[in-house]
Amino acid sequence: VFAVRGTEFAVFAEPGGRTTVSVLEGEVEVTNLDGGHSVMVAASQGSSISTGADPAPVSEIDPDAVRKLFDLLLY
C-alpha cells in the first residue's frame, strides 16, 4: 500500500512479489497489506516490500539514475 503526498516516484514490481518504490520528490508511505509496520520514504530514498512482509528500511537512491532507468523501461 502506498500513500502519496504531492510527489514524484517510481514503482517497480517484480514477478516474485517484491515491489520497490523510489521517491524523487516529496514522500511516500509504504505499508504492508495488513496495515502493520510502515516506513516514510522521502526524496532521494527508496524502500522495498515483499508479499506478506514489512517494508525494508529506507536507503539512499540516486534520483537521476532512477529517472533514466524508468525512461528506458517506458520507451
N, CA and C atoms as a LAMMPS dump frame, in Angstrom:
ITEM: TIMESTEP
0
ITEM: NUMBER OF ATOMS
225
ITEM: BOX BOUNDS ff ff ff
-5.0000000000000000e+02 5.0000000000000000e+02
-5.0000000000000000e+02 5.0000000000000000e+02
-5.0000000000000000e+02 5.0000000000000000e+02
ITEM: ATOMS id mol type element x y z
1 1 1 N 0.855 -1.171 0
2 1 2 C 0 0 0
3 1 3 C 0.897 1.229 0
4 2 1 N 0.633 2.197 -0.884
5 2 2 C 1.39 3.433 -0.939
6 2 3 C 0.436 4.592 -0.695
7 3 1 N 0.806 5.519 0.178
8 3 2 C 0.048 6.746 0.375
9 3 3 C 0.914 7.881 -0.141
10 4 1 N 0.473 8.542 -1.201
11 4 2 C 1.293 9.532 -1.89
12 4 3 C 0.922 10.933 -1.441
13 5 1 N 1.927 11.765 -1.235
14 5 2 C 1.715 13.139 -0.793
15 5 3 C 2.495 14.086 -1.703
16 6 1 N 1.836 14.627 -2.746
17 6 2 C 2.453 15.591 -3.656
18 6 3 C 3.863 15.223 -4.057
19 7 1 N 4.015 14.19 -4.85
20 7 2 C 5.336 13.627 -5.044
21 7 3 C 5.558 13.11 -6.458
22 8 1 N 6.813 12.86 -6.769
23 8 2 C 7.211 12.155 -7.986
24 8 3 C 7.95 10.902 -7.524
25 9 1 N 7.486 9.738 -8.007
26 9 2 C 8.09 8.497 -7.558
27 9 3 C 8.001 7.445 -8.652
28 10 1 N 8.783 6.393 -8.518
29 10 2 C 8.766 5.27 -9.454
30 10 3 C 8.529 3.998 -8.657
31 11 1 N 7.719 3.105 -9.225
32 11 2 C 7.441 1.819 -8.588
33 11 3 C 7.828 0.713 -9.558
34 12 1 N 8.595 -0.239 -9.079
35 12 2 C 9 -1.388 -9.864
36 12 3 C 8.478 -2.642 -9.166
37 13 1 N 7.633 -3.419 -9.854
38 13 2 C 7.077 -4.656 -9.3
39 13 3 C 7.743 -5.842 -9.98
40 14 1 N 8.261 -6.752 -9.182
41 14 2 C 8.935 -7.936 -9.702
42 14 3 C 7.979 -9.129 -9.702
43 15 1 N 8.159 -10.074 -10.606
44 15 2 C 7.27 -11.236 -10.681
45 15 3 C 7.167 -12.027 -9.375
46 16 1 N 8.196 -12.047 -8.567
47 16 2 C 8.195 -12.822 -7.325
48 16 3 C 7.425 -12.185 -6.184
49 17 1 N 6.843 -11.014 -6.396
50 17 2 C 6.051 -10.373 -5.356
51 17 3 C 6.742 -9.241 -4.622
52 18 1 N 7.971 -8.924 -5.001
53 18 2 C 8.683 -7.814 -4.366
54 18 3 C 8.407 -6.537 -5.161
55 19 1 N 8.123 -5.451 -4.438
56 19 2 C 7.876 -4.152 -5.046
57 19 3 C 8.838 -3.139 -4.441
58 20 1 N 9.432 -2.324 -5.304
59 20 2 C 10.373 -1.299 -4.861
60 20 3 C 9.824 0.069 -5.235
61 21 1 N 9.875 0.998 -4.297
62 21 2 C 9.474 2.38 -4.562
63 21 3 C 10.696 3.274 -4.388
64 22 1 N 10.89 4.161 -5.353
65 22 2 C 11.975 5.146 -5.304
66 22 3 C 11.329 6.523 -5.389
67 23 1 N 11.611 7.37 -4.408
68 23 2 C 10.991 8.691 -4.342
69 23 3 C 11.97 9.73 -4.868
70 24 1 N 11.508 10.492 -5.853
71 24 2 C 12.341 11.523 -6.468
72 24 3 C 12.063 12.884 -5.854
73 25 1 N 10.791 13.164 -5.566
74 25 2 C 10.387 14.401 -4.9
75 25 3 C 9.197 14.085 -4.002
76 26 1 N 9.119 14.75 -2.847
77 26 2 C 8 14.532 -1.935
78 26 3 C 8.26 13.354 -1.024
79 27 1 N 7.171 12.632 -0.661
80 27 2 C 7.328 11.46 0.188
81 27 3 C 6.187 10.48 -0.036
82 28 1 N 6.478 9.207 0.239
83 28 2 C 5.522 8.115 0.072
84 28 3 C 5.576 7.265 1.335
85 29 1 N 4.403 6.918 1.861
86 29 2 C 4.341 5.999 2.994
87 29 3 C 4.101 4.592 2.455
88 30 1 N 4.93 3.649 2.85
89 30 2 C 4.825 2.265 2.402
90 30 3 C 4.384 1.408 3.588
91 31 1 N 3.289 0.671 3.4
92 31 2 C 2.711 -0.169 4.452
93 31 3 C 2.359 -1.523 3.862
94 32 1 N 2.479 -2.58 4.658
95 32 2 C 2.053 -3.882 4.145
96 32 3 C 0.524 -3.937 4.103
97 33 1 N -0.031 -4.935 3.42
98 33 2 C -1.476 -5.023 3.236
99 33 3 C -2.24 -5.226 4.536
100 34 1 N -1.579 -5.733 5.56
101 34 2 C -2.234 -5.932 6.851
102 34 3 C -2.317 -4.645 7.658
103 35 1 N -1.747 -3.559 7.141
104 35 2 C -1.764 -2.287 7.861
105 35 3 C -0.802 -2.246 9.028
106 36 1 N 0.161 -3.124 9.024
107 36 2 C 1.142 -3.192 10.105
108 36 3 C 2.194 -2.113 9.993
109 37 1 N 3.431 -2.507 10.111
110 37 2 C 4.567 -1.596 10.085
111 37 3 C 4.604 -0.801 8.778
112 38 1 N 4.973 0.476 8.887
113 38 2 C 5.121 1.298 7.688
114 38 3 C 6.415 2.101 7.777
115 39 1 N 6.874 2.575 6.621
116 39 2 C 8.03 3.458 6.569
117 39 3 C 7.675 4.655 5.699
118 40 1 N 8.209 5.815 6.043
119 40 2 C 8.08 7.021 5.226
120 40 3 C 9.317 7.107 4.361
121 41 1 N 9.113 7.182 3.058
122 41 2 C 10.206 7.252 2.106
123 41 3 C 10.208 8.669 1.534
124 42 1 N 11.266 9.411 1.797
125 42 2 C 11.375 10.806 1.376
126 42 3 C 12.168 10.901 0.076
127 43 1 N 12.278 12.119 -0.441
128 43 2 C 13.032 12.372 -1.675
129 43 3 C 14.443 11.805 -1.564
130 44 1 N 14.916 11.21 -2.645
131 44 2 C 16.244 10.59 -2.737
132 44 3 C 16.383 9.353 -1.87
133 45 1 N 15.246 8.702 -1.562
134 45 2 C 15.262 7.468 -0.785
135 45 3 C 14.414 6.408 -1.489
136 46 1 N 14.618 5.159 -1.092
137 46 2 C 13.827 4.063 -1.624
138 46 3 C 13.589 3.019 -0.558
139 47 1 N 12.611 2.145 -0.806
140 47 2 C 12.317 1.023 0.066
141 47 3 C 11.689 -0.061 -0.791
142 48 1 N 11.708 -1.278 -0.292
143 48 2 C 11.052 -2.371 -0.996
144 48 3 C 10.195 -3.142 -0.005
145 49 1 N 9.233 -3.882 -0.562
146 49 2 C 8.355 -4.685 0.275
147 49 3 C 8.017 -5.948 -0.502
148 50 1 N 7.969 -7.057 0.205
149 50 2 C 7.594 -8.337 -0.395
150 50 3 C 6.248 -8.765 0.174
151 51 1 N 5.541 -9.581 -0.566
152 51 2 C 4.239 -10.07 -0.143
153 51 3 C 4.324 -10.682 1.252
154 52 1 N 3.451 -10.223 2.15
155 52 2 C 3.381 -10.765 3.498
156 52 3 C 4.451 -10.291 4.45
157 53 1 N 5.251 -9.301 4.042
158 53 2 C 6.353 -8.821 4.881
159 53 3 C 6.203 -7.332 5.178
160 54 1 N 6.959 -6.882 6.156
161 54 2 C 7.041 -5.449 6.435
162 54 3 C 7.979 -4.799 5.427
163 55 1 N 7.814 -3.494 5.194
164 55 2 C 8.728 -2.802 4.284
165 55 3 C 10.158 -2.791 4.829
166 56 1 N 11.097 -2.815 3.902
167 56 2 C 12.511 -2.719 4.275
168 56 3 C 12.813 -1.302 4.75
169 57 1 N 13.825 -1.138 5.585
170 57 2 C 14.238 0.218 5.97
171 57 3 C 14.599 1.033 4.729
172 58 1 N 14.415 2.332 4.807
173 58 2 C 14.724 3.191 3.667
174 58 3 C 16.229 3.238 3.43
175 59 1 N 16.599 3.482 2.174
176 59 2 C 18.003 3.64 1.808
177 59 3 C 18.099 4.782 0.805
178 60 1 N 19.289 5.312 0.671
179 60 2 C 19.514 6.418 -0.259
180 60 3 C 19.529 5.894 -1.698
181 61 1 N 18.974 6.707 -2.626
182 61 2 C 18.983 6.368 -4.049
183 61 3 C 19.476 7.587 -4.838
184 62 1 N 19.819 7.36 -6.083
185 62 2 C 20.209 8.439 -6.994
186 62 3 C 19.002 8.74 -7.89
187 63 1 N 18.284 9.847 -7.65
188 63 2 C 17.086 10.157 -8.427
189 63 3 C 17.322 10.204 -9.931
190 64 1 N 18.456 10.715 -10.374
191 64 2 C 18.74 10.79 -11.81
192 64 3 C 18.868 9.396 -12.422
193 65 1 N 19.496 8.476 -11.706
194 65 2 C 19.636 7.105 -12.199
195 65 3 C 18.269 6.428 -12.289
196 66 1 N 17.387 6.691 -11.331
197 66 2 C 16.04 6.112 -11.359
198 66 3 C 15.255 6.665 -12.537
199 67 1 N 15.34 7.969 -12.778
200 67 2 C 14.65 8.573 -13.927
201 67 3 C 15.115 7.947 -15.242
202 68 1 N 16.425 7.762 -15.388
203 68 2 C 16.973 7.167 -16.609
204 68 3 C 16.482 5.735 -16.786
205 69 1 N 16.49 4.949 -15.727
206 69 2 C 16.019 3.574 -15.799
207 69 3 C 14.543 3.534 -16.17
208 70 1 N 13.74 4.368 -15.531
209 70 2 C 12.298 4.406 -15.81
210 70 3 C 12.045 4.815 -17.254
211 71 1 N 12.794 5.799 -17.749
212 71 2 C 12.651 6.213 -19.151
213 71 3 C 12.996 5.081 -20.107
214 72 1 N 14.05 4.32 -19.805
215 72 2 C 14.434 3.189 -20.638
216 72 3 C 13.329 2.122 -20.676
217 73 1 N 12.702 1.888 -19.548
218 73 2 C 11.655 0.866 -19.487
219 73 3 C 10.381 1.301 -20.199
220 74 1 N 10.112 2.604 -20.215
221 74 2 C 8.888 3.104 -20.848
222 74 3 C 9.018 3.248 -22.338
223 75 1 N 10.205 3.542 -22.798
224 75 2 C 10.369 3.855 -24.216
225 75 3 C 11.273 2.854 -24.812
